[in-house]
Amino acid sequence: MFTVTDTELSARFPIYTRANVGEVFPDPVAPATRSLLLYESELGWRDAYIRMGAFEADEFPDNEFCILGVSGGYCYLNASVMRVFGERAPGLTWRAIDEQFFGAQPGIPDYEEQPGDVRPDLTARLEQTFGWVFSITDVDQLDRLNDHRERTIALRANRPDFTTMSDVEIWDYTTALFPFHRELFQEHLFVTTLTTVPVGVIQTIATAVGRPDLIMPLIAGVGQVDSAEPSYAMWELSRLDPSSDEFAEGLAAFSLNYGSRGPNEWEARSPTWETHPNIALAAIDRMRLANESADPRGHQRERAAERAEAAATLLAMVESDPAAHGQLAAAIAASGAWLPARERTKTNNIRLVQEVRIPLRELGRRYTERGVFDEIEDFGLVLFDEMDELLGPNPHVITDRIRERRAVHASLADREPAFVFAGNPPDPATWPLRSDVAVDALNVGDSIQGFPGCPGVSEGRARVILDSSDPTALEPGDVLVAPSTDPSWTPLFVPAAGVIVDVGAALSHAIIVSRELGIPCVVSATNATRRIRDGARVRVDGNTGTVTVLD
């Protein structure tokens, strides 16, 4: 089965995976996102690799996808490209890259070197870039991403009144934003990739001296993490009387500043806290039930103190080796800039996606009123090259196409896509229905071995929540068991005693945020949402990545 969103796939770089990208696009990709923004993301990713010196432009095909791809309607990431980067990067290997992207996921094919993978000339360029990384010790030194922050904030502040604009004017406004997406995505991938450099040094030295337990505390509590800010703001709102004017004013300010966030937030068709305020209100309601000990700023301060203590301990252990001591000190300082920088670039991108989403929703509203669409979100089912038809004199010609695509999209969402494949992708018709995937439930004493997300140990009743917009079953002190680590989930971490996630790896966006909030967390706990019975009492060990059923 070939869907309207499927893309070409690379023969030169043959391994594709849902790792990491499955958190960004947990659902099938909508046709509009595939044809409007996804290729701009591909180009931005290439720009980032070329900018840092890891690849040359002619290594990627013209006018075709390579680093990203869509198969069976789902977005995939090219693991082969990531591994080549690992082999070229000084001090890294393909195995180190695998650990960052796959975590503890099983069934990953081994790396097989291909002609052209090893490039000493590009390794030399990367070495220069990596050296520069250690000169950045404050996120505000990265001028480009801070310029992007101001520009995306300004876009929201100066958003026009789309209700006064014609359909064509709205479309022209929207398409003018696409090149900016490429620019923002380049910065996001440039920063995301280089964040692994200081973190990798910390991991290497801590492991070498027999203190891997210090790795997690050293990359937690760094502060200035933009993705954590909504949780702090929600907490403040949860302390107010929801019927008061102060709450109403605070909620309006929250929507202005953070309304772009929400589940599956890279997808323009998805709801956000601005378009669907009840999603944010549900998270605030859960926080309202928690006592003051759950204040996320207090947890952040605790993690910051633990980071300082861990840094002092590890530096003291290598004091007799001046070279190692200097390298470690530089890595700790640099990580304090690059970890929050990664989240800032993500936030900048999400703000822009919102400024694409809002005008498209206005078009969706109009075409629903005209009977062309069945619902506002149908704008996401229109391909770029169909916009002339939609804006033309007879837009009803695409109505049946839209209905058919909605049905296909829903049927694909019911299936479990292949986590990884090499070469020819499997036919999505062979993917199992999610409802038919059989797993063994955990009994008392059984454990799942995942990947440590945030240090700490906690116990509580497991609450399996599959949709971040409906967390009403979650009570303070419960352990949240979730399918993904999309940042829209992180406000639900605040009242929880611990968090268990089916997927994720060391630098997943929401994992960085969980470390700021100080909630014991285990990611890459495969099938946890299916294997842990709702209501079971569990222990979450964020130090070892182990989840154990107690009762």
NUTOR-685720 format. One record per residue (C-alpha): residue in one letter; z, x, y. Coordinates in nm, 2 decimals. Each point is the difference from the previous one (the first is absolute). Layout:
<sites>
r/z/x/y
A/Z/X/Y;
...
</sites>
This chain:
<sites>
r/z/x/y
M/0.00/0.00/0.00;
F/-0.11/0.15/0.33;
T/0.16/-0.15/0.31;
V/-0.13/-0.02/0.35;
T/0.26/0.25/0.11;
D/-0.08/0.27/-0.26;
T/-0.13/0.34/0.12;
E/-0.18/0.29/-0.15;
L/0.22/0.26/-0.17;
S/-0.02/0.38/0.00;
A/-0.15/0.19/-0.30;
R/0.11/0.33/0.15;
F/0.36/-0.11/0.03;
P/0.04/-0.25/-0.30;
I/0.37/-0.09/-0.03;
Y/0.12/-0.31/0.20;
T/0.35/-0.14/0.01;
R/0.20/-0.28/0.15;
A/0.28/0.24/0.07;
N/0.11/0.00/0.36;
V/-0.28/-0.23/0.11;
G/0.14/-0.27/-0.22;
E/0.29/-0.02/0.25;
V/-0.24/-0.03/0.29;
F/-0.23/-0.25/-0.16;
P/0.20/-0.17/-0.27;
D/-0.24/-0.29/-0.02;
P/-0.38/-0.01/-0.03;
V/-0.18/0.12/0.31;
A/-0.14/-0.28/0.22;
P/-0.38/0.03/0.07;
A/0.06/0.03/0.37;
T/0.24/0.29/-0.04;
R/-0.24/0.17/-0.24;
S/-0.30/-0.03/0.23;
L/0.18/0.04/0.34;
L/0.27/0.26/-0.03;
L/0.01/0.16/-0.34;
Y/-0.30/0.24/0.06;
E/0.15/0.09/0.34;
S/0.31/0.10/-0.20;
E/-0.22/0.21/-0.24;
L/-0.16/0.18/0.29;
G/0.34/0.06/0.17;
W/0.14/0.15/-0.33;
R/-0.30/0.24/-0.02;
D/0.04/0.09/0.37;
A/0.37/0.09/-0.08;
Y/-0.09/0.22/-0.29;
I/-0.28/0.18/0.19;
R/0.23/0.04/0.31;
M/0.27/0.18/-0.21;
G/-0.25/0.21/-0.18;
A/0.03/-0.14/-0.35;
F/-0.36/-0.12/-0.04;
E/-0.34/0.03/0.16;
A/-0.19/-0.30/0.11;
D/-0.29/0.06/-0.25;
E/0.24/-0.04/-0.29;
F/0.01/-0.38/0.06;
P/-0.30/-0.23/-0.04;
D/-0.17/-0.16/0.30;
N/0.04/-0.37/0.05;
E/0.20/-0.05/-0.32;
F/0.36/-0.03/-0.09;
C/0.17/0.29/-0.18;
I/0.37/0.05/0.08;
L/0.05/-0.37/0.00;
G/-0.17/-0.26/-0.22;
V/0.02/-0.36/-0.11;
S/-0.04/-0.10/-0.36;
G/0.06/-0.35/-0.14;
G/0.10/-0.10/0.35;
Y/0.29/0.25/0.02;
C/0.03/0.31/0.22;
Y/0.02/0.33/-0.18;
L/0.07/0.35/0.12;
N/-0.19/0.30/-0.13;
A/0.25/0.21/-0.19;
S/-0.25/0.28/-0.06;
V/-0.04/0.07/0.37;
M/0.37/0.01/0.04;
R/0.03/0.25/-0.29;
V/-0.28/0.22/0.14;
F/0.20/0.01/0.32;
G/0.31/0.11/-0.20;
E/-0.20/0.28/-0.16;
R/-0.13/0.13/0.33;
A/0.32/-0.03/0.19;
P/0.21/0.32/0.01;
G/0.33/-0.05/-0.19;
L/-0.11/-0.33/-0.15;
T/-0.16/-0.10/-0.33;
W/-0.15/-0.31/-0.14;
R/0.32/-0.07/-0.18;
A/0.19/0.00/0.33;
I/-0.24/-0.25/0.14;
D/0.03/-0.22/-0.31;
E/0.38/-0.01/0.04;
Q/-0.04/-0.12/0.36;
F/-0.25/-0.27/-0.08;
F/0.09/-0.12/-0.35;
G/0.37/0.05/-0.02;
A/0.11/-0.07/-0.36;
Q/-0.31/-0.22/-0.09;
P/-0.13/0.08/-0.36;
G/-0.35/0.03/-0.12;
I/-0.15/0.23/0.27;
P/-0.30/0.22/-0.13;
D/0.05/0.37/0.03;
Y/-0.19/0.19/0.27;
E/-0.33/0.17/-0.11;
E/-0.13/0.26/0.25;
Q/-0.36/-0.07/0.12;
P/-0.24/0.24/0.16;
G/0.08/0.02/0.37;
D/0.36/-0.10/-0.03;
V/0.13/0.35/0.07;
R/-0.10/0.11/0.36;
P/0.18/0.31/0.12;
D/-0.16/-0.04/0.34;
L/0.15/-0.35/0.04;
T/0.33/0.12/-0.14;
A/0.01/0.25/0.29;
R/-0.07/-0.27/0.25;
L/0.28/-0.22/-0.15;
E/0.24/0.29/0.01;
Q/-0.05/0.02/0.38;
T/0.06/-0.37/0.03;
F/0.31/0.01/-0.21;
G/0.14/0.28/0.21;
W/-0.05/-0.22/0.31;
V/0.19/-0.28/-0.17;
F/0.33/0.20/0.02;
S/-0.04/0.04/0.38;
I/0.05/-0.38/0.04;
T/0.37/-0.08/0.00;
D/0.00/-0.33/0.20;
V/-0.22/-0.30/-0.04;
D/-0.07/-0.01/0.37;
Q/-0.18/0.33/-0.03;
L/-0.28/-0.18/-0.17;
D/-0.18/-0.11/0.31;
R/-0.29/-0.18/-0.17;
L/0.21/-0.24/-0.20;
N/0.22/-0.08/0.30;
D/-0.31/-0.07/0.20;
H/-0.10/-0.24/-0.27;
R/0.34/-0.16/0.01;
E/-0.04/-0.07/0.37;
R/-0.35/-0.13/-0.03;
T/0.08/-0.24/-0.29;
I/0.31/-0.13/0.19;
A/-0.23/-0.06/0.30;
L/-0.25/-0.19/-0.21;
R/0.27/-0.24/-0.10;
A/0.14/-0.03/0.36;
N/-0.34/-0.06/0.15;
R/-0.13/-0.23/-0.27;
P/-0.25/-0.25/0.15;
D/0.03/-0.37/-0.03;
F/-0.25/-0.06/-0.28;
T/0.01/-0.37/0.04;
T/-0.20/0.04/0.32;
M/-0.27/0.22/-0.15;
S/-0.31/-0.10/-0.18;
D/-0.05/0.07/-0.37;
V/-0.24/0.28/0.07;
E/0.23/0.15/0.26;
I/0.29/0.00/-0.25;
W/-0.22/0.17/-0.26;
D/-0.12/0.26/0.25;
Y/0.36/0.07/0.10;
T/0.10/0.04/-0.37;
T/-0.29/0.23/-0.10;
A/0.07/0.23/0.30;
L/0.33/0.09/-0.17;
F/-0.15/0.13/-0.33;
P/-0.06/0.36/0.12;
F/0.36/0.02/0.12;
H/0.11/-0.08/-0.36;
R/-0.19/0.30/-0.13;
E/0.17/0.22/0.26;
L/0.35/-0.14/-0.09;
F/-0.06/0.03/-0.37;
Q/-0.11/0.36/0.04;
E/0.33/0.08/0.17;
H/0.19/-0.20/-0.27;
L/-0.15/0.20/-0.29;
F/0.02/0.33/0.19;
V/0.37/-0.04/0.06;
T/0.07/-0.16/-0.34;
T/-0.16/0.29/-0.18;
L/0.17/0.27/0.20;
T/0.34/-0.17/-0.04;
T/-0.01/0.13/-0.36;
V/0.00/0.36/0.12;
P/0.37/0.03/0.13;
V/0.12/-0.25/-0.27;
G/-0.17/0.22/-0.26;
V/0.18/0.31/0.12;
I/0.33/-0.18/-0.01;
Q/-0.06/-0.13/-0.35;
T/-0.11/0.35/-0.13;
I/0.30/0.19/0.14;
A/0.26/-0.27/-0.09;
T/-0.14/0.00/-0.36;
A/-0.01/0.38/-0.02;
V/0.37/0.04/0.09;
G/0.10/-0.28/-0.24;
R/0.08/-0.27/0.26;
P/-0.27/-0.26/-0.03;
D/0.27/-0.26/0.08;
L/-0.03/0.12/0.36;
I/-0.37/-0.09/0.04;
M/0.06/-0.38/0.06;
P/0.28/0.05/0.26;
L/-0.22/0.25/0.19;
I/-0.29/-0.24/0.04;
A/0.22/-0.30/0.10;
G/0.17/-0.09/0.33;
V/-0.26/0.18/0.21;
G/0.01/-0.26/0.28;
Q/-0.28/-0.12/0.23;
V/-0.17/-0.19/-0.29;
D/-0.20/-0.28/0.16;
S/-0.02/-0.20/-0.32;
A/0.38/-0.03/-0.01;
E/0.02/-0.14/0.35;
P/-0.08/-0.36/-0.10;
S/0.30/0.00/-0.24;
Y/0.23/0.11/0.28;
A/-0.14/-0.27/0.23;
M/0.04/-0.26/-0.27;
W/0.36/0.10/-0.06;
E/0.08/-0.05/0.37;
L/-0.17/-0.34/-0.01;
S/0.20/-0.09/-0.31;
R/0.32/0.05/0.20;
L/-0.10/-0.27/0.26;
D/0.04/-0.37/-0.01;
P/-0.35/-0.12/-0.12;
S/0.03/-0.30/0.23;
S/0.07/0.21/0.31;
D/-0.24/0.09/0.29;
E/0.09/0.37/-0.07;
F/-0.13/-0.03/-0.35;
A/-0.32/-0.18/0.12;
E/-0.06/0.28/0.25;
G/0.07/0.27/-0.25;
L/-0.24/-0.16/-0.25;
A/-0.27/-0.01/0.26;
A/0.05/0.37/0.07;
F/0.01/0.07/-0.37;
S/-0.34/-0.17/-0.05;
L/-0.15/0.19/0.29;
N/0.12/0.34/-0.13;
Y/-0.02/-0.05/-0.38;
G/-0.21/-0.31/-0.06;
S/-0.28/0.21/-0.16;
R/0.22/0.07/-0.30;
G/0.00/-0.22/-0.31;
P/-0.10/-0.01/-0.37;
N/-0.33/0.17/-0.09;
E/-0.03/0.09/0.36;
W/-0.32/0.21/-0.02;
E/-0.18/-0.32/-0.11;
A/-0.11/-0.20/0.31;
R/0.00/-0.32/-0.20;
S/0.38/0.04/-0.07;
P/0.28/-0.16/0.20;
T/0.22/0.20/0.23;
W/0.33/-0.05/0.17;
E/-0.19/-0.11/0.31;
T/-0.24/-0.25/-0.17;
H/0.27/-0.13/-0.24;
P/0.34/0.05/0.17;
N/0.18/-0.17/-0.29;
I/-0.05/0.32/-0.21;
A/0.20/0.20/0.25;
L/0.26/-0.28/0.04;
A/0.05/0.00/-0.38;
A/0.09/0.37/0.01;
I/0.23/-0.05/0.30;
D/0.17/-0.28/-0.19;
R/0.07/0.23/-0.30;
M/0.15/0.26/0.24;
R/0.21/-0.27/0.17;
L/0.19/-0.04/-0.33;
A/0.10/0.37/-0.01;
N/0.31/0.14/0.15;
E/0.01/0.28/0.25;
S/0.01/0.27/-0.27;
A/-0.37/-0.07/-0.06;
D/-0.09/0.11/0.36;
P/-0.31/0.21/-0.06;
R/0.07/0.23/0.30;
G/0.33/0.09/-0.16;
H/-0.18/0.09/-0.32;
Q/-0.25/0.20/0.19;
R/0.28/0.20/0.16;
E/0.15/0.07/-0.34;
R/-0.33/0.12/-0.14;
A/-0.05/0.23/0.31;
A/0.35/0.15/-0.06;
E/-0.09/0.05/-0.37;
R/-0.33/0.17/0.10;
A/0.18/0.24/0.23;
E/0.25/0.08/-0.28;
A/-0.27/0.05/-0.26;
A/-0.19/0.23/0.24;
A/0.30/0.22/0.06;
T/0.08/0.02/-0.37;
L/-0.36/0.09/-0.11;
L/-0.04/0.25/0.29;
A/0.32/0.17/-0.10;
M/-0.12/0.04/-0.36;
V/-0.31/0.20/0.11;
E/0.17/0.19/0.28;
S/-0.04/0.33/-0.19;
D/-0.38/-0.04/-0.01;
P/-0.11/0.01/0.37;
A/-0.36/-0.10/-0.09;
A/0.11/-0.31/-0.20;
H/0.27/-0.08/0.26;
G/-0.25/0.01/0.29;
Q/-0.26/-0.21/-0.20;
L/0.26/-0.26/-0.09;
A/0.14/-0.03/0.35;
A/-0.36/-0.05/0.14;
A/-0.07/-0.26/-0.27;
I/0.31/-0.20/0.07;
A/-0.07/0.00/0.38;
A/-0.37/-0.09/-0.05;
S/0.08/-0.28/-0.25;
G/0.21/-0.16/0.27;
A/-0.32/-0.04/0.21;
W/-0.26/-0.07/-0.27;
L/0.18/-0.27/-0.19;
P/0.05/-0.23/0.30;
A/-0.35/0.10/0.12;
R/-0.15/-0.14/-0.32;
E/0.17/-0.34/0.06;
R/-0.11/0.00/0.37;
T/-0.37/0.05/-0.10;
K/0.04/-0.29/-0.25;
T/0.15/-0.22/0.27;
N/-0.28/0.08/0.24;
N/-0.25/-0.11/-0.26;
I/0.18/-0.32/-0.07;
R/0.01/-0.09/0.37;
L/-0.37/0.04/0.02;
V/-0.06/-0.21/-0.32;
Q/0.20/-0.28/0.17;
E/-0.22/0.02/0.31;
V/-0.30/-0.05/-0.23;
R/0.18/-0.28/-0.20;
I/0.09/-0.21/0.30;
P/-0.35/-0.06/0.14;
L/-0.13/-0.05/-0.35;
R/0.26/-0.27/-0.05;
E/-0.11/-0.17/0.32;
L/-0.36/-0.01/-0.15;
G/0.16/-0.13/-0.33;
R/0.17/-0.28/0.19;
R/-0.32/-0.10/0.17;
Y/-0.21/0.00/-0.31;
T/0.26/-0.19/-0.19;
E/-0.01/-0.27/0.27;
R/-0.38/-0.01/-0.03;
G/0.02/-0.04/-0.38;
V/-0.17/0.33/-0.08;
F/0.33/0.15/-0.14;
D/0.26/-0.18/-0.20;
E/0.29/0.21/0.15;
I/0.05/0.25/0.28;
E/0.02/0.30/-0.24;
D/-0.35/-0.07/-0.12;
F/-0.12/0.24/0.27;
G/0.11/0.27/-0.24;
L/-0.26/-0.11/-0.26;
V/-0.30/0.06/0.23;
L/-0.20/0.33/-0.03;
F/-0.10/0.19/0.31;
D/-0.37/-0.06/-0.05;
E/0.06/-0.37/-0.02;
M/0.15/-0.03/0.35;
D/-0.34/-0.07/0.15;
E/-0.02/-0.31/-0.23;
L/0.36/-0.11/0.09;
L/-0.07/0.04/0.38;
G/-0.34/-0.16/-0.03;
P/-0.12/-0.36/0.03;
N/0.07/-0.10/-0.36;
P/0.33/0.17/-0.11;
H/0.05/-0.26/-0.28;
V/-0.25/0.20/-0.22;
I/0.29/0.24/-0.10;
T/0.26/-0.27/-0.08;
D/-0.08/-0.01/-0.37;
R/0.00/0.38/-0.02;
I/0.34/0.01/0.16;
R/0.14/-0.25/-0.25;
E/-0.14/0.19/-0.29;
R/0.14/0.33/0.12;
R/0.34/-0.16/0.05;
A/0.00/-0.11/-0.36;
V/-0.11/0.35/-0.12;
H/0.27/0.16/0.22;
A/0.27/-0.23/-0.15;
S/-0.12/0.07/-0.36;
L/0.01/0.38/0.06;
A/0.35/-0.03/0.15;
D/0.12/-0.14/-0.34;
R/-0.11/0.31/-0.19;
E/0.17/0.34/-0.04;
P/-0.25/0.26/0.11;
A/-0.04/0.33/-0.18;
F/0.24/0.25/0.15;
V/-0.23/0.30/-0.05;
F/-0.35/0.05/-0.14;
A/-0.25/0.29/-0.03;
G/-0.37/-0.05/0.03;
N/-0.12/-0.35/-0.06;
P/0.26/-0.26/0.11;
P/0.11/-0.27/-0.25;
D/-0.13/-0.35/0.04;
P/0.26/-0.21/0.18;
A/-0.07/-0.27/-0.25;
T/0.18/0.23/-0.25;
W/0.31/0.03/0.22;
P/0.30/-0.20/-0.14;
L/0.13/-0.30/0.19;
R/0.32/0.09/0.17;
S/0.16/-0.29/-0.18;
D/-0.10/0.14/-0.34;
V/0.13/0.35/0.05;
A/0.27/0.03/-0.26;
V/0.29/0.25/0.05;
D/0.33/0.03/-0.17;
A/0.30/-0.12/0.21;
L/0.28/0.25/0.05;
N/0.32/-0.06/-0.19;
V/0.35/0.11/0.09;
G/0.01/0.38/0.00;
D/-0.38/0.04/0.03;
S/-0.15/0.20/0.28;
I/-0.32/0.05/0.19;
Q/-0.08/0.36/0.12;
G/-0.17/-0.02/0.34;
F/-0.03/0.23/0.30;
P/0.30/0.06/0.24;
G/-0.08/-0.17/0.33;
C/0.32/0.02/0.19;
P/0.32/0.17/-0.11;
G/0.31/-0.19/-0.09;
V/0.13/-0.21/-0.29;
S/0.07/-0.38/0.02;
E/0.06/-0.30/-0.22;
G/-0.08/-0.36/0.04;
R/-0.18/-0.31/-0.13;
A/-0.37/0.05/-0.03;
R/-0.21/-0.24/0.21;
V/-0.37/0.01/-0.10;
I/-0.19/-0.08/0.32;
L/-0.38/-0.01/-0.03;
D/-0.08/-0.11/0.36;
S/0.16/0.16/0.31;
S/-0.07/-0.32/0.19;
D/0.24/-0.19/-0.23;
P/0.32/0.20/-0.04;
T/0.24/-0.30/-0.01;
A/0.14/0.09/-0.34;
L/0.12/0.34/0.13;
E/0.37/0.01/0.09;
P/0.20/0.28/0.15;
G/0.10/0.25/-0.27;
D/-0.29/-0.09/-0.23;
V/-0.24/0.26/-0.13;
L/-0.36/-0.08/0.13;
V/-0.26/0.04/-0.28;
A/-0.35/0.00/0.16;
P/-0.35/0.06/-0.11;
S/-0.11/0.23/0.28;
T/0.13/0.21/0.29;
D/-0.20/-0.15/0.29;
P/0.20/0.05/0.32;
S/0.03/-0.37/0.05;
W/0.26/0.01/-0.28;
T/0.23/0.25/0.17;
P/0.19/-0.25/0.21;
L/0.11/-0.16/-0.33;
F/0.15/0.34/-0.10;
V/0.27/-0.04/0.27;
P/0.22/-0.27/-0.17;
A/-0.08/0.14/-0.35;
A/0.23/0.23/-0.19;
G/-0.30/0.18/-0.15;
V/-0.37/-0.02/-0.04;
I/-0.22/0.03/-0.31;
V/-0.38/0.01/0.03;
D/-0.28/-0.02/-0.26;
V/-0.21/0.27/0.17;
G/0.03/0.27/0.26;
A/0.03/0.38/0.04;
A/0.19/0.25/0.21;
L/-0.18/-0.06/0.33;
S/-0.07/-0.38/-0.03;
H/0.04/-0.15/0.35;
A/0.28/-0.24/-0.09;
I/0.18/0.27/-0.19;
I/0.02/0.21/0.32;
V/0.14/-0.31/0.17;
S/0.25/-0.07/-0.28;
R/0.13/0.36/0.05;
E/0.06/-0.08/0.36;
L/0.18/-0.32/-0.08;
G/0.21/0.18/-0.27;
I/-0.05/-0.24/-0.28;
P/0.01/0.14/-0.36;
C/-0.35/-0.04/-0.12;
V/-0.21/0.07/-0.32;
V/-0.38/-0.02/0.01;
S/-0.27/0.03/-0.26;
A/0.23/-0.21/-0.23;
T/-0.30/-0.13/-0.20;
N/0.01/-0.37/-0.07;
A/0.36/-0.03/0.14;
T/-0.08/-0.35/0.14;
R/-0.10/-0.11/-0.35;
R/0.26/0.19/-0.21;
I/0.31/-0.06/0.20;
R/0.14/-0.35/-0.04;
D/0.07/-0.18/0.33;
G/0.38/-0.01/0.03;
A/0.07/0.30/-0.22;
R/0.26/0.24/0.12;
V/-0.16/0.34/0.05;
R/0.08/0.35/0.12;
V/-0.25/0.17/0.23;
D/0.03/0.38/0.01;
G/-0.21/0.12/0.29;
N/0.09/0.36/-0.08;
T/-0.16/0.01/-0.34;
G/-0.24/-0.29/0.01;
T/0.17/-0.19/-0.28;
V/0.06/-0.37/-0.02;
T/0.25/-0.13/-0.26;
V/0.08/-0.35/-0.11;
L/0.38/-0.05/-0.01;
D/0.03/-0.37/-0.07;
</sites>
